Amino acid sequence: MNCYRAVAAGILAGMPILAQDIPELEAIPAKASAHPNEAFAVTYEVRWSGDPGEFAVMAPEIESFDWGTATVGPVTATTRDGQNVVAHSISFVAKQSGDFETPGVNIAYFHPEAAPPTETPNPETDPPGPGAYPSLRASPFPIMVRPDRTALWFSGGLGALLLLTVLSIYAVRRPRKPITVALAGPIYDLENIRVIVHNGTQRRLDGQYYEYFVELARAASMMPPNDETAKLRAGLESTAKQAGYGGKRPTDDDMDGALRDVERVLSKLRNT
């Protein structure tokens, strides 16, 4: 299956970025066929050459679409063929069969050593200005969702035999209580989250308080989505904006409390 690439140019907080230094975004669809009510995975890879710490990559933002749902899965950071690779996995689930287009996916990035944005654009009304983070966009691409005929063939070919087997078992045995099977929880990369938290604490030691909260917020965005992690991420992002845009230096209590909140959620994840 073809891969789809998108590269966005921009300026990081007044620092010009050369063309060869701009990260590249590539969407890699799964090789398996897409079927209704089944997850179809697409990996969105942000890649760049050079120092792994040259860029920090934010969580993906998925544009609206109406043919199904999308879930952001685990994220991995690695080095491959001399390039740094941050890979986000997004699972799309179609409501029915048909020909569709995936939604556009935007992934913001920034230079950790650069100054924070000088303006705070309203995401609902204002386009990103020169002081906002640059963003890579993966354009929509076609996806064909087809019925799973394997299940139909299996059901039609063995339907009569299955019915006779069930009737025979029921005749000689009493019905049994249904067995409840516990499903596995969401998949996430706990080790990678801890690496990001560690990077954030290093930023704090270097006096980079804005980047400290940005790293903690990025770690929260990679945790399984629920009310607790959503509230944690929103609080960290709000504090980061106050430190970056408003010039408000967070207190030591603020920074200690934020780290305790992140560690508390990580502790719960380790025990699940």
Buried (B, 14 or more C-beta within 10 A) or exposed (E): EEEBBBEBEBBBBEEEBEEEBBBBBBBBBBEEEBBBEBBBBBBBBBBBEEEEEBBBBBBBBBEEBEBBEBBBBBBBBEEEEEBBBBBBBBBBBBEEBEEBEBBBBBBBBBBBBBEBBEEBBEEEEEEBEEBBBBBBBBBBBEBEBEEBEEEEEEEEEEEEEEEEEEEEEEEEEEEEEEEEEEEEEEEBBEEBBBBBBEBBBEBBEEEBBBBBBBBBBBBBBBBBEEEBBEEBBEBBBEBBBBBBBEEBEBEEEBBEBBBEBBEEBBEEBEEE
